[in-house]
Amino acid sequence: MLGFGVAGLEPVLAALASLHAKVLRPPAPGERGMRCVVQDPDGRKVELIAAMPDTAA
């Protein structure tokens, strides 16, 4: 599976929806931030991660 860090999931998912990408796992909190998994038109799975702001400051 290929993975990309993104600034925010909502705008990326909106853009991918217009390209007919399928959401396999909706956005949910993970170890490194919000993550989701989409499938491209060729069937490849792509993980998207939006880092959460550091709250330990």
N, C-alpha and C positions, 0 to 999 in steps of 0.2 A: 504494500500500500504506500502511496505517495502522500506526503504531508506538507502543508504550508502554514506559516504563521500569517495572520491577517490582522488588520487594525480593528475590525469589527465584523461580526458574523452577519448581522442583518443586511447591510448593503451588499455584501458578497453573495449571500443566499438569494437576494432579490435579483441580482444580475445573472446568477446561474439559473434561476427559474426561467428567465427569458430565453435561455439557451437549452431548455428542456433537460437540465440535470435533475436527477432523482435524489431526494434526501433519504438516505438509508438509516441514519441515526440523527434525530433532531438535536439541536443545541442542548448541551447539558454540562454542568460543572465537571471538570477533571482536575488532575494534579497540577497541570500547568496553565489552566484557564478554562474558558468555555470552549467546548469542542463539538464538532459534528462530523459526520461522514456522508459524502455525496458520491454519486456514481455518474460518470460522464457518459455521453452517448455511445461510446465504444465499450462500455461495461467496466471501466477501470474505477476502483474505489480511491477516493481522495479524502484525506483527513484535513480538516481546517481547524486551527486553534487560534483563538483570540486571547492573548495574555490578559489576566486580570491585574488591575493596578496593585502595586505592593502596598499592603496596609500595615506593614511592620515598622514603619518609620517613626 
